[in-house]
Amino acid sequence: MAGFDATESLTPFRDDRGNGYGAILFDATRLRQADADWFVPAYWGEQARPVDSGGRG
């Protein structure tokens, strides 16, 4: 079992429809707060860059 690193933080998350639940795990030394909107492609607009692979699963 992996331990929880003191530099890691969890942001609770629930979608707009009230479905699902969970948390976004992020490195608190790199950013102050994670935002669920980062996972919505439209959020990034012109800054979005396609990738060949990666993501969940």
C-alpha distance matrix in Angstrom:
0.0 3.8 6.5 9.7 12.5 15.9 17.6 15.9 17.7 17.7 21.0 21.5 23.3 25.7 28.3 32.1 32.7 30.4 28.2 24.6 22.1 19.0 18.4 18.9 16.4 18.5 19.0 21.3 22.9 24.4 25.5 26.2 25.5 24.4 26.9 26.5 29.9 28.5 27.3 31.0 33.0 36.2 34.7 35.0 38.6 40.3 37.3 35.3 34.8 34.1 31.3 31.2 27.6 24.3 23.0 20.8 20.3
3.8 0.0 3.8 6.7 9.0 12.6 14.0 12.4 14.7 15.2 18.7 19.8 21.8 24.6 27.2 30.9 31.9 29.7 27.8 24.1 21.5 18.1 16.8 16.7 13.7 15.2 15.5 17.7 19.2 20.7 22.0 22.9 22.4 21.5 24.3 24.2 27.6 25.9 25.2 28.9 30.8 34.0 32.2 32.3 36.0 37.5 34.4 32.7 32.2 31.8 29.1 29.4 25.9 22.5 21.2 19.5 19.6
6.5 3.8 0.0 3.8 6.3 9.4 11.6 10.5 12.7 13.8 17.5 18.8 21.4 24.4 27.3 30.9 32.2 29.8 28.4 24.8 21.7 18.2 16.5 16.4 13.2 14.5 14.2 15.8 17.3 19.4 20.6 21.0 20.9 20.5 23.6 24.1 27.5 26.0 25.8 29.5 31.6 34.5 32.4 32.6 36.3 37.9 34.7 33.3 33.2 33.2 30.8 31.4 28.1 24.6 23.1 21.6 22.2
9.7 6.7 3.8 0.0 3.8 6.4 8.5 7.1 9.0 10.4 14.2 15.9 18.6 21.9 24.9 28.3 29.9 27.5 26.5 23.1 19.8 16.2 13.9 13.7 10.5 11.5 11.3 12.4 14.3 16.5 17.3 17.4 17.3 17.2 20.4 21.2 24.6 23.3 23.4 27.1 29.4 32.0 29.7 30.0 33.8 35.5 32.3 31.1 31.4 31.7 29.6 30.7 27.6 23.9 22.1 20.8 22.0
12.5 9.0 6.3 3.8 0.0 3.8 5.4 5.4 8.5 11.1 14.8 17.2 20.0 23.5 26.3 29.5 31.6 29.4 28.6 25.3 22.0 18.4 15.5 14.5 10.9 10.6 9.1 10.1 11.2 13.7 15.1 15.5 16.2 16.6 20.1 21.4 24.6 22.9 23.5 27.2 29.2 31.7 29.2 29.1 32.9 34.3 30.9 30.1 30.3 30.9 28.9 30.2 27.4 23.8 22.4 21.8 23.3
15.9 12.6 9.4 6.4 3.8 0.0 3.8 5.5 7.8 11.0 14.3 17.0 20.2 23.8 26.7 29.7 31.9 29.8 29.4 26.3 22.9 19.4 16.3 15.3 12.0 11.1 9.2 8.7 9.8 12.9 13.9 13.7 14.8 16.1 19.7 21.6 24.6 23.2 24.4 27.9 30.0 32.2 29.3 29.3 33.1 34.6 31.2 30.8 31.4 32.4 30.7 32.4 29.8 26.3 24.7 24.2 26.1
17.6 14.0 11.6 8.5 5.4 3.8 0.0 3.8 6.6 10.3 13.3 16.5 19.3 23.0 25.5 28.4 30.9 29.1 28.8 25.8 22.6 19.1 15.6 13.8 10.5 8.5 5.9 5.3 6.1 9.2 10.4 10.8 12.3 13.5 17.3 19.4 22.2 20.4 21.9 25.3 27.2 29.3 26.3 26.1 29.9 31.1 27.7 27.5 28.0 29.3 27.7 29.6 27.2 23.8 22.4 22.5 24.7
15.9 12.4 10.5 7.1 5.4 5.5 3.8 0.0 3.8 7.0 10.2 13.3 15.8 19.6 22.1 25.1 27.5 25.7 25.1 22.1 18.9 15.3 11.9 10.2 6.8 5.7 4.7 5.5 7.9 9.8 10.3 10.6 10.9 11.2 14.8 16.5 19.5 17.9 18.9 22.5 24.6 26.8 24.1 24.2 28.0 29.5 26.3 25.7 26.3 27.2 25.7 27.5 24.9 21.4 19.6 19.2 21.5
17.7 14.7 12.7 9.0 8.5 7.8 6.6 3.8 0.0 3.8 6.7 9.9 12.7 16.5 19.2 22.0 24.5 22.6 22.4 19.6 16.3 13.0 9.5 8.1 5.8 5.5 6.3 5.8 9.4 10.7 9.8 9.0 8.3 8.9 12.3 13.9 17.1 16.2 17.4 20.7 23.2 25.1 22.3 22.9 26.7 28.6 25.6 25.1 26.2 27.3 26.1 28.2 25.7 22.1 19.8 19.3 21.8
17.7 15.2 13.8 10.4 11.1 11.0 10.3 7.0 3.8 0.0 3.8 6.3 9.2 12.9 15.8 18.7 21.0 18.9 18.7 15.9 12.6 9.3 5.8 5.5 4.7 6.6 9.0 9.1 12.8 13.4 11.9 10.9 8.8 8.3 10.9 11.7 15.3 14.9 15.6 18.8 21.6 23.6 20.9 22.1 25.8 28.1 25.4 24.6 25.9 26.7 25.7 27.7 25.0 21.4 18.6 17.6 20.1
21.0 18.7 17.5 14.2 14.8 14.3 13.3 10.2 6.7 3.8 0.0 3.8 6.3 10.1 12.8 15.4 17.9 16.1 16.4 14.1 11.0 8.5 5.2 5.1 6.7 8.2 11.0 10.7 14.5 14.4 12.0 10.5 7.4 6.5 8.0 8.8 12.3 12.8 13.6 16.3 19.5 21.0 18.3 19.9 23.5 26.1 23.8 23.0 24.8 25.7 25.3 27.6 25.2 21.7 18.6 17.7 20.5
21.5 19.8 18.8 15.9 17.2 17.0 16.5 13.3 9.9 6.3 3.8 0.0 3.8 7.1 10.4 13.1 15.2 12.9 13.2 11.1 7.7 6.0 4.3 6.6 9.0 11.4 14.6 14.5 18.2 18.1 15.7 14.1 10.9 9.6 9.9 9.3 13.0 14.2 14.3 16.6 20.1 21.5 19.3 21.4 24.7 27.7 25.7 24.7 26.6 27.2 26.8 28.9 26.3 22.9 19.5 18.0 20.5
23.3 21.8 21.4 18.6 20.0 20.2 19.3 15.8 12.7 9.2 6.3 3.8 0.0 3.8 6.7 9.7 11.8 10.0 10.1 8.3 5.8 5.3 5.0 6.9 10.4 12.8 16.3 16.7 20.3 19.5 17.0 15.9 12.2 10.0 9.0 7.0 10.5 12.2 11.7 13.6 17.3 18.6 16.8 19.2 22.3 25.5 23.9 22.5 24.6 25.0 24.8 26.9 24.5 21.3 17.7 16.2 18.9
25.7 24.6 24.4 21.9 23.5 23.8 23.0 19.6 16.5 12.9 10.1 7.1 3.8 0.0 3.8 6.8 8.2 6.2 6.6 5.8 4.7 6.7 8.2 10.3 13.9 16.5 20.0 20.4 24.0 23.1 20.5 19.3 15.6 13.3 11.5 8.8 11.5 13.9 12.8 13.8 17.6 18.6 17.3 20.3 22.9 26.4 25.3 23.7 25.9 26.0 26.1 28.1 25.8 22.9 19.1 17.4 19.7
28.3 27.2 27.3 24.9 26.3 26.7 25.5 22.1 19.2 15.8 12.8 10.4 6.7 3.8 0.0 3.8 5.5 5.4 5.8 6.4 7.3 9.5 10.9 12.2 16.0 18.2 21.8 22.5 25.9 24.4 21.7 20.9 17.1 14.4 11.8 8.6 10.0 12.8 11.3 11.4 15.1 15.9 15.1 18.3 20.5 24.1 23.5 21.8 24.1 24.1 24.6 26.6 24.6 22.1 18.4 17.0 19.4
32.1 30.9 30.9 28.3 29.5 29.7 28.4 25.1 22.0 18.7 15.4 13.1 9.7 6.8 3.8 0.0 3.8 5.4 7.4 9.5 10.7 13.2 14.4 15.5 19.3 21.2 24.7 24.9 28.3 26.7 23.7 22.6 18.9 16.5 13.4 10.5 10.9 14.3 13.3 12.3 15.9 15.7 15.1 18.7 20.4 24.1 24.0 22.6 25.3 25.5 26.6 28.7 27.1 24.9 21.3 20.2 22.7
32.7 31.9 32.2 29.9 31.6 31.9 30.9 27.5 24.5 21.0 17.9 15.2 11.8 8.2 5.5 3.8 0.0 3.8 5.4 8.6 10.8 14.0 16.1 17.7 21.4 23.7 27.4 27.9 31.3 29.8 27.0 26.0 22.2 19.7 16.8 13.6 14.2 17.4 15.7 14.7 18.0 18.1 18.1 21.6 23.0 26.8 26.9 25.1 27.6 27.3 28.2 30.0 28.3 26.1 22.5 21.0 22.9
30.4 29.7 29.8 27.5 29.4 29.8 29.1 25.7 22.6 18.9 16.1 12.9 10.0 6.2 5.4 5.4 3.8 0.0 3.8 6.7 8.2 11.7 14.1 16.4 20.0 22.6 26.2 26.6 30.1 29.1 26.3 25.1 21.3 19.0 16.7 13.8 15.3 18.3 16.7 16.5 20.2 20.5 20.1 23.5 25.4 29.1 28.7 27.0 29.3 29.2 29.7 31.4 29.3 26.8 23.1 21.1 22.9
28.2 27.8 28.4 26.5 28.6 29.4 28.8 25.1 22.4 18.7 16.4 13.2 10.1 6.6 5.8 7.4 5.4 3.8 0.0 3.7 6.7 10.3 13.2 15.6 19.0 21.9 25.6 26.6 30.1 29.0 26.6 25.8 22.0 19.3 17.3 13.9 15.6 18.1 15.8 16.0 19.5 20.5 20.4 23.5 25.4 29.0 28.5 26.4 28.3 27.7 27.9 29.2 26.9 24.4 20.7 18.4 19.8
24.6 24.1 24.8 23.1 25.3 26.3 25.8 22.1 19.6 15.9 14.1 11.1 8.3 5.8 6.4 9.5 8.6 6.7 3.7 0.0 3.7 7.0 10.2 12.7 15.9 19.1 22.8 24.0 27.5 26.6 24.5 23.9 20.3 17.5 16.0 12.7 15.1 16.9 14.6 15.6 19.0 20.6 20.3 23.0 25.4 28.8 27.8 25.6 27.2 26.5 26.2 27.4 24.8 22.0 18.3 15.7 17.0
22.1 21.5 21.7 19.8 22.0 22.9 22.6 18.9 16.3 12.6 11.0 7.7 5.8 4.7 7.3 10.7 10.8 8.2 6.7 3.7 0.0 3.7 7.1 10.2 13.2 16.5 20.1 21.0 24.6 24.1 22.0 21.2 17.7 15.2 14.4 11.7 14.8 16.4 14.6 16.3 19.9 21.6 20.6 23.1 25.9 29.2 27.8 25.8 27.5 27.1 26.6 28.0 25.2 22.1 18.4 15.9 17.5
19.0 18.1 18.2 16.2 18.4 19.4 19.1 15.3 13.0 9.3 8.5 6.0 5.3 6.7 9.5 13.2 14.0 11.7 10.3 7.0 3.7 0.0 3.8 7.1 9.6 13.1 16.7 17.8 21.4 21.0 19.3 18.6 15.4 13.0 13.0 10.9 14.4 15.2 13.8 16.2 19.6 21.7 20.4 22.4 25.6 28.6 26.7 24.8 26.2 26.0 25.1 26.6 23.6 20.2 16.6 14.2 16.0
18.4 16.8 16.5 13.9 15.5 16.3 15.6 11.9 9.5 5.8 5.2 4.3 5.0 8.2 10.9 14.4 16.1 14.1 13.2 10.2 7.1 3.8 0.0 3.8 6.3 9.5 13.1 14.1 17.7 17.3 15.6 15.0 12.0 9.7 10.4 9.2 13.0 13.3 12.6 15.6 18.8 20.9 19.0 20.7 24.1 26.9 24.8 23.2 24.6 24.8 23.9 25.6 22.8 19.3 15.9 14.1 16.5
18.9 16.7 16.4 13.7 14.5 15.3 13.8 10.2 8.1 5.5 5.1 6.6 6.9 10.3 12.2 15.5 17.7 16.4 15.6 12.7 10.2 7.1 3.8 0.0 3.8 6.4 10.1 11.5 14.9 14.0 12.5 12.6 9.7 6.9 8.2 7.7 11.2 10.7 10.4 13.8 16.6 18.9 16.8 18.0 21.6 24.1 21.6 20.2 21.4 21.9 21.0 23.0 20.3 16.8 13.6 12.7 15.5
16.4 13.7 13.2 10.5 10.9 12.0 10.5 6.8 5.8 4.7 6.7 9.0 10.4 13.9 16.0 19.3 21.4 20.0 19.0 15.9 13.2 9.6 6.3 3.8 0.0 3.8 7.2 9.2 12.3 12.0 11.3 11.9 10.0 8.0 10.6 10.9 14.2 12.9 13.0 16.7 19.1 21.6 19.3 19.9 23.6 25.7 22.8 21.5 22.3 22.8 21.5 23.3 20.5 16.8 14.2 13.5 16.0
18.5 15.2 14.5 11.5 10.6 11.1 8.5 5.7 5.5 6.6 8.2 11.4 12.8 16.5 18.2 21.2 23.7 22.6 21.9 19.1 16.5 13.1 9.5 6.4 3.8 0.0 3.8 6.1 8.9 8.2 7.9 9.1 8.1 6.8 10.2 11.6 14.3 12.4 13.4 17.0 18.9 21.2 18.6 18.7 22.5 24.1 21.0 20.2 20.9 21.9 20.7 22.8 20.5 17.0 14.9 15.1 17.9
19.0 15.5 14.2 11.3 9.1 9.2 5.9 4.7 6.3 9.0 11.0 14.6 16.3 20.0 21.8 24.7 27.4 26.2 25.6 22.8 20.1 16.7 13.1 10.1 7.2 3.8 0.0 3.8 5.4 5.6 6.7 8.5 9.2 9.2 12.8 14.9 17.2 15.0 16.5 20.0 21.5 23.7 20.9 20.5 24.3 25.5 22.0 21.7 22.2 23.5 22.1 24.3 22.1 18.8 17.3 17.9 20.6
21.3 17.7 15.8 12.4 10.1 8.7 5.3 5.5 5.8 9.1 10.7 14.5 16.7 20.4 22.5 24.9 27.9 26.6 26.6 24.0 21.0 17.8 14.1 11.5 9.2 6.1 3.8 0.0 3.8 5.4 5.3 5.7 7.4 9.0 12.8 15.5 17.8 16.1 18.1 21.3 23.1 24.8 21.6 21.5 25.2 26.5 23.1 23.3 24.3 26.0 25.0 27.4 25.5 22.2 20.6 21.1 24.0
22.9 19.2 17.3 14.3 11.2 9.8 6.1 7.9 9.4 12.8 14.5 18.2 20.3 24.0 25.9 28.3 31.3 30.1 30.1 27.5 24.6 21.4 17.7 14.9 12.3 8.9 5.4 3.8 0.0 3.8 5.9 7.5 10.2 11.9 15.5 18.4 20.2 18.1 20.4 23.5 24.8 26.5 23.3 22.5 26.1 26.9 23.4 23.8 24.5 26.4 25.3 27.8 26.1 23.1 22.0 23.0 25.8
24.4 20.7 19.4 16.5 13.7 12.9 9.2 9.8 10.7 13.4 14.4 18.1 19.5 23.1 24.4 26.7 29.8 29.1 29.0 26.6 24.1 21.0 17.3 14.0 12.0 8.2 5.6 5.4 3.8 0.0 3.8 7.1 9.3 10.3 13.5 16.4 17.7 15.2 17.6 20.6 21.5 23.2 20.1 19.0 22.6 23.2 19.6 20.1 20.8 22.9 22.0 24.7 23.3 20.6 19.6 21.1 24.1
25.5 22.0 20.6 17.3 15.1 13.9 10.4 10.3 9.8 11.9 12.0 15.7 17.0 20.5 21.7 23.7 27.0 26.3 26.6 24.5 22.0 19.3 15.6 12.5 11.3 7.9 6.7 5.3 5.9 3.8 0.0 3.8 5.8 7.3 10.4 13.7 14.9 13.0 15.8 18.5 19.8 21.1 17.7 17.2 20.8 21.9 18.6 19.2 20.6 22.8 22.5 25.4 24.1 21.3 19.7 21.0 24.3
26.2 22.9 21.0 17.4 15.5 13.7 10.8 10.6 9.0 10.9 10.5 14.1 15.9 19.3 20.9 22.6 26.0 25.1 25.8 23.9 21.2 18.6 15.0 12.6 11.9 9.1 8.5 5.7 7.5 7.1 3.8 0.0 3.8 7.1 10.0 13.6 15.1 14.1 17.0 19.4 21.3 22.2 18.6 18.8 22.3 23.8 20.8 21.6 23.3 25.6 25.4 28.4 27.0 24.0 22.0 22.9 26.2
25.5 22.4 20.9 17.3 16.2 14.8 12.3 10.9 8.3 8.8 7.4 10.9 12.2 15.6 17.1 18.9 22.2 21.3 22.0 20.3 17.7 15.4 12.0 9.7 10.0 8.1 9.2 7.4 10.2 9.3 5.8 3.8 0.0 3.8 6.6 10.0 11.9 11.4 14.1 16.4 18.7 19.6 16.2 16.9 20.5 22.5 19.8 20.2 22.2 24.2 24.2 27.1 25.5 22.4 20.0 20.5 23.9
24.4 21.5 20.5 17.2 16.6 16.1 13.5 11.2 8.9 8.3 6.5 9.6 10.0 13.3 14.4 16.5 19.7 19.0 19.3 17.5 15.2 13.0 9.7 6.9 8.0 6.8 9.2 9.0 11.9 10.3 7.3 7.1 3.8 0.0 3.8 6.7 8.9 8.1 10.4 13.1 15.5 16.8 13.6 14.5 18.2 20.4 17.8 17.6 19.5 21.1 21.0 23.9 22.2 19.1 16.5 17.0 20.4
26.9 24.3 23.6 20.4 20.1 19.7 17.3 14.8 12.3 10.9 8.0 9.9 9.0 11.5 11.8 13.4 16.8 16.7 17.3 16.0 14.4 13.0 10.4 8.2 10.6 10.2 12.8 12.8 15.5 13.5 10.4 10.0 6.6 3.8 0.0 3.8 5.4 5.8 8.3 10.1 12.9 13.7 10.6 12.2 15.7 18.4 16.3 16.0 18.4 20.0 20.5 23.5 22.1 19.3 16.4 16.9 20.5
26.5 24.2 24.1 21.2 21.4 21.6 19.4 16.5 13.9 11.7 8.8 9.3 7.0 8.8 8.6 10.5 13.6 13.8 13.9 12.7 11.7 10.9 9.2 7.7 10.9 11.6 14.9 15.5 18.4 16.4 13.7 13.6 10.0 6.7 3.8 0.0 3.8 5.3 5.9 7.7 11.1 12.3 10.0 12.2 15.4 18.5 16.9 15.8 18.1 19.1 19.5 22.2 20.6 17.8 14.6 14.6 18.1
29.9 27.6 27.5 24.6 24.6 24.6 22.2 19.5 17.1 15.3 12.3 13.0 10.5 11.5 10.0 10.9 14.2 15.3 15.6 15.1 14.8 14.4 13.0 11.2 14.2 14.3 17.2 17.8 20.2 17.7 14.9 15.1 11.9 8.9 5.4 3.8 0.0 3.8 5.2 5.3 8.4 8.8 6.3 9.0 11.9 15.2 14.0 13.1 16.0 17.2 18.4 21.4 20.3 18.1 15.2 15.9 19.5
28.5 25.9 26.0 23.3 22.9 23.2 20.4 17.9 16.2 14.9 12.8 14.2 12.2 13.9 12.8 14.3 17.4 18.3 18.1 16.9 16.4 15.2 13.3 10.7 12.9 12.4 15.0 16.1 18.1 15.2 13.0 14.1 11.4 8.1 5.8 5.3 3.8 0.0 3.8 5.5 7.4 8.9 6.4 7.4 11.0 13.6 11.7 10.6 13.0 14.4 15.2 18.4 17.4 15.2 12.7 14.0 17.8
27.3 25.2 25.8 23.4 23.5 24.4 21.9 18.9 17.4 15.6 13.6 14.3 11.7 12.8 11.3 13.3 15.7 16.7 15.8 14.6 14.6 13.8 12.6 10.4 13.0 13.4 16.5 18.1 20.4 17.6 15.8 17.0 14.1 10.4 8.3 5.9 5.2 3.8 0.0 3.8 6.2 8.9 7.9 9.1 12.1 15.0 13.4 11.2 13.1 13.5 14.0 16.7 15.3 13.1 10.1 11.0 14.6
31.0 28.9 29.5 27.1 27.2 27.9 25.3 22.5 20.7 18.8 16.3 16.6 13.6 13.8 11.4 12.3 14.7 16.5 16.0 15.6 16.3 16.2 15.6 13.8 16.7 17.0 20.0 21.3 23.5 20.6 18.5 19.4 16.4 13.1 10.1 7.7 5.3 5.5 3.8 0.0 3.8 5.6 5.6 7.8 9.9 13.2 12.6 10.5 13.0 13.4 14.8 17.6 16.8 15.3 12.6 13.7 17.0
33.0 30.8 31.6 29.4 29.2 30.0 27.2 24.6 23.2 21.6 19.5 20.1 17.3 17.6 15.1 15.9 18.0 20.2 19.5 19.0 19.9 19.6 18.8 16.6 19.1 18.9 21.5 23.1 24.8 21.5 19.8 21.3 18.7 15.5 12.9 11.1 8.4 7.4 6.2 3.8 0.0 3.8 5.4 5.9 7.3 10.2 9.9 7.3 9.7 10.1 12.2 15.2 15.2 14.4 12.6 14.5 17.7
36.2 34.0 34.5 32.0 31.7 32.2 29.3 26.8 25.1 23.6 21.0 21.5 18.6 18.6 15.9 15.7 18.1 20.5 20.5 20.6 21.6 21.7 20.9 18.9 21.6 21.2 23.7 24.8 26.5 23.2 21.1 22.2 19.6 16.8 13.7 12.3 8.8 8.9 8.9 5.6 3.8 0.0 3.8 5.4 5.3 8.9 9.8 8.3 11.5 12.6 15.3 18.4 18.8 18.2 16.4 18.2 21.4
34.7 32.2 32.4 29.7 29.2 29.3 26.3 24.1 22.3 20.9 18.3 19.3 16.8 17.3 15.1 15.1 18.1 20.1 20.4 20.3 20.6 20.4 19.0 16.8 19.3 18.6 20.9 21.6 23.3 20.1 17.7 18.6 16.2 13.6 10.6 10.0 6.3 6.4 7.9 5.6 5.4 3.8 0.0 3.8 5.7 9.2 9.0 8.5 12.1 13.9 16.2 19.6 19.7 18.6 16.6 18.3 21.9
35.0 32.3 32.6 30.0 29.1 29.3 26.1 24.2 22.9 22.1 19.9 21.4 19.2 20.3 18.3 18.7 21.6 23.5 23.5 23.0 23.1 22.4 20.7 18.0 19.9 18.7 20.5 21.5 22.5 19.0 17.2 18.8 16.9 14.5 12.2 12.2 9.0 7.4 9.1 7.8 5.9 5.4 3.8 0.0 3.8 6.3 5.3 5.1 8.8 11.3 13.8 17.4 18.0 17.3 15.9 18.4 21.9
38.6 36.0 36.3 33.8 32.9 33.1 29.9 28.0 26.7 25.8 23.5 24.7 22.3 22.9 20.5 20.4 23.0 25.4 25.4 25.4 25.9 25.6 24.1 21.6 23.6 22.5 24.3 25.2 26.1 22.6 20.8 22.3 20.5 18.2 15.7 15.4 11.9 11.0 12.1 9.9 7.3 5.3 5.7 3.8 0.0 3.8 5.5 5.8 9.4 11.8 15.0 18.4 19.6 19.5 18.5 21.0 24.3
40.3 37.5 37.9 35.5 34.3 34.6 31.1 29.5 28.6 28.1 26.1 27.7 25.5 26.4 24.1 24.1 26.8 29.1 29.0 28.8 29.2 28.6 26.9 24.1 25.7 24.1 25.5 26.5 26.9 23.2 21.9 23.8 22.5 20.4 18.4 18.5 15.2 13.6 15.0 13.2 10.2 8.9 9.2 6.3 3.8 0.0 3.8 5.5 8.2 11.2 14.6 18.0 19.8 20.2 19.8 22.8 26.0
37.3 34.4 34.7 32.3 30.9 31.2 27.7 26.3 25.6 25.4 23.8 25.7 23.9 25.3 23.5 24.0 26.9 28.7 28.5 27.8 27.8 26.7 24.8 21.6 22.8 21.0 22.0 23.1 23.4 19.6 18.6 20.8 19.8 17.8 16.3 16.9 14.0 11.7 13.4 12.6 9.9 9.8 9.0 5.3 5.5 3.8 0.0 3.8 6.5 10.1 12.8 16.5 18.0 18.0 17.7 20.9 24.2
35.3 32.7 33.3 31.1 30.1 30.8 27.5 25.7 25.1 24.6 23.0 24.7 22.5 23.7 21.8 22.6 25.1 27.0 26.4 25.6 25.8 24.8 23.2 20.2 21.5 20.2 21.7 23.3 23.8 20.1 19.2 21.6 20.2 17.6 16.0 15.8 13.1 10.6 11.2 10.5 7.3 8.3 8.5 5.1 5.8 5.5 3.8 0.0 3.8 6.7 9.6 13.3 14.6 14.7 14.5 17.7 20.8
34.8 32.2 33.2 31.4 30.3 31.4 28.0 26.3 26.2 25.9 24.8 26.6 24.6 25.9 24.1 25.3 27.6 29.3 28.3 27.2 27.5 26.2 24.6 21.4 22.3 20.9 22.2 24.3 24.5 20.8 20.6 23.3 22.2 19.5 18.4 18.1 16.0 13.0 13.1 13.0 9.7 11.5 12.1 8.8 9.4 8.2 6.5 3.8 0.0 3.8 6.5 10.1 12.0 12.8 13.5 17.1 19.8
34.1 31.8 33.2 31.7 30.9 32.4 29.3 27.2 27.3 26.7 25.7 27.2 25.0 26.0 24.1 25.5 27.3 29.2 27.7 26.5 27.1 26.0 24.8 21.9 22.8 21.9 23.5 26.0 26.4 22.9 22.8 25.6 24.2 21.1 20.0 19.1 17.2 14.4 13.5 13.4 10.1 12.6 13.9 11.3 11.8 11.2 10.1 6.7 3.8 0.0 3.8 6.9 9.1 10.7 11.8 15.2 17.5
31.3 29.1 30.8 29.6 28.9 30.7 27.7 25.7 26.1 25.7 25.3 26.8 24.8 26.1 24.6 26.6 28.2 29.7 27.9 26.2 26.6 25.1 23.9 21.0 21.5 20.7 22.1 25.0 25.3 22.0 22.5 25.4 24.2 21.0 20.5 19.5 18.4 15.2 14.0 14.8 12.2 15.3 16.2 13.8 15.0 14.6 12.8 9.6 6.5 3.8 0.0 3.8 5.7 7.5 9.5 13.1 15.1
31.2 29.4 31.4 30.7 30.2 32.4 29.6 27.5 28.2 27.7 27.6 28.9 26.9 28.1 26.6 28.7 30.0 31.4 29.2 27.4 28.0 26.6 25.6 23.0 23.3 22.8 24.3 27.4 27.8 24.7 25.4 28.4 27.1 23.9 23.5 22.2 21.4 18.4 16.7 17.6 15.2 18.4 19.6 17.4 18.4 18.0 16.5 13.3 10.1 6.9 3.8 0.0 3.8 7.2 10.1 13.3 14.3
27.6 25.9 28.1 27.6 27.4 29.8 27.2 24.9 25.7 25.0 25.2 26.3 24.5 25.8 24.6 27.1 28.3 29.3 26.9 24.8 25.2 23.6 22.8 20.3 20.5 20.5 22.1 25.5 26.1 23.3 24.1 27.0 25.5 22.2 22.1 20.6 20.3 17.4 15.3 16.8 15.2 18.8 19.7 18.0 19.6 19.8 18.0 14.6 12.0 9.1 5.7 3.8 0.0 3.8 7.0 9.9 10.7
24.3 22.5 24.6 23.9 23.8 26.3 23.8 21.4 22.1 21.4 21.7 22.9 21.3 22.9 22.1 24.9 26.1 26.8 24.4 22.0 22.1 20.2 19.3 16.8 16.8 17.0 18.8 22.2 23.1 20.6 21.3 24.0 22.4 19.1 19.3 17.8 18.1 15.2 13.1 15.3 14.4 18.2 18.6 17.3 19.5 20.2 18.0 14.7 12.8 10.7 7.5 7.2 3.8 0.0 3.8 6.8 8.3
23.0 21.2 23.1 22.1 22.4 24.7 22.4 19.6 19.8 18.6 18.6 19.5 17.7 19.1 18.4 21.3 22.5 23.1 20.7 18.3 18.4 16.6 15.9 13.6 14.2 14.9 17.3 20.6 22.0 19.6 19.7 22.0 20.0 16.5 16.4 14.6 15.2 12.7 10.1 12.6 12.6 16.4 16.6 15.9 18.5 19.8 17.7 14.5 13.5 11.8 9.5 10.1 7.0 3.8 0.0 3.8 6.6
20.8 19.5 21.6 20.8 21.8 24.2 22.5 19.2 19.3 17.6 17.7 18.0 16.2 17.4 17.0 20.2 21.0 21.1 18.4 15.7 15.9 14.2 14.1 12.7 13.5 15.1 17.9 21.1 23.0 21.1 21.0 22.9 20.5 17.0 16.9 14.6 15.9 14.0 11.0 13.7 14.5 18.2 18.3 18.4 21.0 22.8 20.9 17.7 17.1 15.2 13.1 13.3 9.9 6.8 3.8 0.0 3.8
20.3 19.6 22.2 22.0 23.3 26.1 24.7 21.5 21.8 20.1 20.5 20.5 18.9 19.7 19.4 22.7 22.9 22.9 19.8 17.0 17.5 16.0 16.5 15.5 16.0 17.9 20.6 24.0 25.8 24.1 24.3 26.2 23.9 20.4 20.5 18.1 19.5 17.8 14.6 17.0 17.7 21.4 21.9 21.9 24.3 26.0 24.2 20.8 19.8 17.5 15.1 14.3 10.7 8.3 6.6 3.8 0.0
